[in-house]
Amino acid sequence: MTTLDSKDHYATLINTFTVEPERAEQLLEVLSHATEETMRHLPGFVSANLHVSLDRKHVANYAQWKSRADFEAMLKNPLAKGHMTEAAAIATSFTPILYELRHVHAGAP
């Protein structure tokens, strides 16, 4: 489950994929399968959320890892690499950026 608490100091990957609208569902399925079969079993994995833009031209993966070291270890994992290669082949481009959560604001009660 995704939690947003700056005290957790999680490493947060926000990876935005550009995709042809007719391939958005295919990319979502590849990313979901990769998460279910591999990523969630790796040390340090916390959560992942997949989003599709309303025009279906972008897919975003918001993933939390316990630490930057855990995220970097995932990048070296052969199974994870295979999934990333498969997703990259569907997208026309992608921009993975690692973030640190600093502030969380909720709506007024």
C-alpha positions as CSV (number, residue, x, y, z in Angstrom):
1,M,0.0,0.0,0.0
2,T,1.3,3.4,-0.9
3,T,1.8,5.7,2.1
4,L,3.0,9.3,1.7
5,D,5.0,10.3,4.8
6,S,8.2,12.3,4.4
7,K,9.5,10.6,7.6
8,D,9.7,7.3,5.7
9,H,12.6,8.6,3.5
10,Y,11.6,6.3,0.7
11,A,13.2,6.6,-2.7
12,T,10.3,7.3,-5.1
13,L,10.6,6.5,-8.8
14,I,8.3,8.5,-11.1
15,N,8.7,7.0,-14.6
16,T,6.6,8.7,-17.3
17,F,6.3,6.7,-20.6
18,T,5.1,8.3,-23.8
19,V,3.1,5.7,-25.8
20,E,0.9,5.5,-28.8
21,P,-2.7,5.6,-27.4
22,E,-3.5,2.2,-28.9
23,R,-0.6,0.7,-27.0
24,A,-1.3,2.2,-23.6
25,E,-3.2,-0.9,-22.3
26,Q,-0.4,-3.2,-23.5
27,L,2.1,-1.1,-21.6
28,L,0.0,-1.0,-18.5
29,E,-0.3,-4.8,-18.6
30,V,3.4,-5.3,-19.0
31,L,4.2,-3.0,-16.1
32,S,1.5,-4.6,-13.9
33,H,2.8,-8.1,-14.7
34,A,6.4,-7.0,-14.0
35,T,5.4,-5.5,-10.7
36,E,3.3,-8.5,-9.7
37,E,5.7,-11.2,-10.8
38,T,9.1,-9.6,-10.0
39,M,9.3,-6.1,-8.5
40,R,7.1,-6.7,-5.4
41,H,9.3,-9.6,-4.4
42,L,12.6,-7.7,-4.5
43,P,14.2,-6.4,-1.3
44,G,13.1,-2.9,-0.4
45,F,10.0,-2.7,-2.7
46,V,7.2,-0.8,-1.0
47,S,4.5,-0.1,-3.6
48,A,3.8,0.8,-7.2
49,N,0.9,2.7,-8.8
50,L,0.2,2.8,-12.5
51,H,-1.6,5.7,-14.1
52,V,-2.7,6.4,-17.7
53,S,-3.3,9.9,-19.0
54,L,-6.8,10.8,-20.1
55,D,-5.6,11.1,-23.7
56,R,-3.9,7.7,-23.3
57,K,-0.5,9.1,-24.6
58,H,1.3,8.7,-21.3
59,V,1.6,6.1,-18.6
60,A,3.2,6.9,-15.3
61,N,4.6,4.4,-12.8
62,Y,4.9,5.8,-9.3
63,A,7.0,3.3,-7.3
64,Q,8.3,3.5,-3.8
65,W,11.5,1.8,-2.6
66,K,12.8,1.7,1.0
67,S,16.1,3.2,-0.1
68,R,18.1,4.4,-3.1
69,A,20.3,1.3,-2.6
70,D,17.3,-1.0,-2.9
71,F,16.2,0.8,-6.1
72,E,19.7,0.6,-7.6
73,A,19.9,-3.1,-6.7
74,M,16.7,-3.7,-8.6
75,L,18.2,-2.0,-11.7
76,K,20.9,-4.7,-11.7
77,N,18.4,-7.6,-11.3
78,P,18.3,-9.7,-14.5
79,L,14.5,-10.3,-14.2
80,A,13.8,-6.6,-13.6
81,K,16.0,-5.7,-16.5
82,G,14.0,-8.0,-18.8
83,H,10.8,-6.4,-17.8
84,M,12.2,-2.9,-18.2
85,T,13.4,-3.8,-21.7
86,E,10.0,-5.1,-22.6
87,A,8.2,-1.9,-21.4
88,A,10.8,0.3,-23.2
89,A,10.1,-1.5,-26.5
90,I,6.4,-0.6,-26.3
91,A,6.9,3.1,-25.3
92,T,8.1,5.7,-27.7
93,S,10.1,7.3,-24.9
94,F,10.3,7.2,-21.1
95,T,11.7,9.4,-18.3
96,P,12.6,7.7,-15.1
97,I,13.4,10.1,-12.3
98,L,14.1,9.2,-8.6
99,Y,12.6,11.5,-6.0
100,E,12.6,12.1,-2.3
101,L,9.2,13.1,-0.8
102,R,9.5,16.3,1.1
103,H,6.0,17.6,1.9
104,V,2.5,16.1,2.1
105,H,-0.6,18.2,2.2
106,A,-4.1,16.9,2.7
107,G,-7.5,18.6,2.0
108,A,-9.2,20.4,4.8
109,P,-11.6,18.3,6.9
